[in-house]
């Protein structure tokens, strides 16, 4: 049986993550409050941020930026798309 969580992003009770997706306290918070569906939404948003800002995830500044955006995405005002972003059809 899958673990259920009240997802902070979707606002519904749904299937939770199988394990903390990120290290430390933030990872535990994500595990307890984020659904699998919401995590997939974050991964798509993160990919867009990496591509649009031409980030290199191994660089400490890029990792710090992505962590802040992840926290905003789930627990803050939301992570905005870059002004120049144009979604593909």
HELIX and SHEET records of a PDB file:
HELIX    1   1 UNK A   24  UNK A   33  1                                  10    
HELIX    2   2 UNK A   36  UNK A   52  1                                  17    
HELIX    3   3 UNK A   60  UNK A   75  1                                  16    
SHEET    1   A 2 UNK A   4  UNK A   6  0                                        
SHEET    2   A 2 UNK A  13  UNK A  15 -1                                        
END                                                                             
